[in-house]
């Protein structure tokens, strides 16, 4: 079957339309690490100007997931004087620590590099590439029946975060996504988007 056949288009269209963020609280189990590695390898095939391959991946084991959960709880609680933030921090720590799967994706981009000096926009292009890779991962997970949530909770502000997950170049890596994943039977309703014409300038219909 040709990769450009109508059935392939219909499958991909359905996956894109049906994929929704699901709450990690309801994740029961997660696929083994080898399956996630395979999905990462496929997802890396994304547009990448200058072929910089900026994405870096940190596939966490349960011990590191718990450590990151604790760190986010501490970040959320702040200085510990606001009862509401304390309660929220405890909730976030529990939720994050108990998730069965967590993949952290960063963007490596050195603004002082020869490439960035010549093409300053390359750092933005690198971030765009990593975002495309993350979306590829979400769609691949959806196709495999794996639920996921793309989070940007600022756990990287914790002083021990880089050490915990082993970030190799703290000065040049920016966290793009914390991808929580696992199996879930929770259903999420499709969202309704605003009309396309509110966002599209179509000169063919002018």
Secondary structure, DSSP 8 states (H G I E B T S, - for coil): --TTSHHHHHHHHHHHHH-----GGG------HHHHHHHHHHHT-S--GGG---EEEEE--HHHHHHHHHHHHHHHHTTS--HHHHHHHHHHHHHHHT-SEEEEEEEE--TTSHHHHH-TTHHHHHHHHHHHHHHHHHHHHHHTT-EEEEE---GGGSTTHHHHHT-S-TTTEEEEEEEEEE-------------GGGT---GGG-
